[in-house]
Amino acid sequence: MHRASEIAAALSALFKQPWVDPSRIALAGTSEGSVAVARYTGIDFAGRIVCSWSFEPNYFVIEPKNAFEPGKPVLNVISSVDPYFSQANPWLGNPSAKGYCADALKGNGKATIVLIPGAPHTLINLPAARNATAAFVAEVLKP
């Protein structure tokens, strides 16, 4: 199943719940799921969390095609030496890649980039990633 269709299915299930406030939803993904989060053009989310993807052209995507809403909060958490998306990857396919989403989020004053030194690709459970994510969610989804 395509990751974007997984988002649509999850939202459909959420909106059937009486306790869901559609204005207080953050969309999050990691690695391959982050591509779907960055490209998703559906409802207007309160914010987006993208872990372990750099939003840059590389071996994985020819063109990022991000659908970030201008001025909407975005959190990018990625390893400074991500084995797939940083210059530490010898087959990255993009010699000018920064390894994080600086270019995609340029000019968005509500964007936060967290580079975790020496972290593995799967970093969501590291304290630095968890703390950054918790702070972002608390700020973006506050009533």
Secondary structure, DSSP 4 states (H G I P E B T S, - for coil): --HHHHHHHHHHHHHTSTT--GGG-EEEEETHHHHHHHH--SS--SEEEEES---S-SSS-S-----PPTT--EEEEEETT-TTTSTT-TT-S-TT--SSSTTTTTT-TTEEEEEETT--S--TTSHHHHHHHHHHHHHHT--
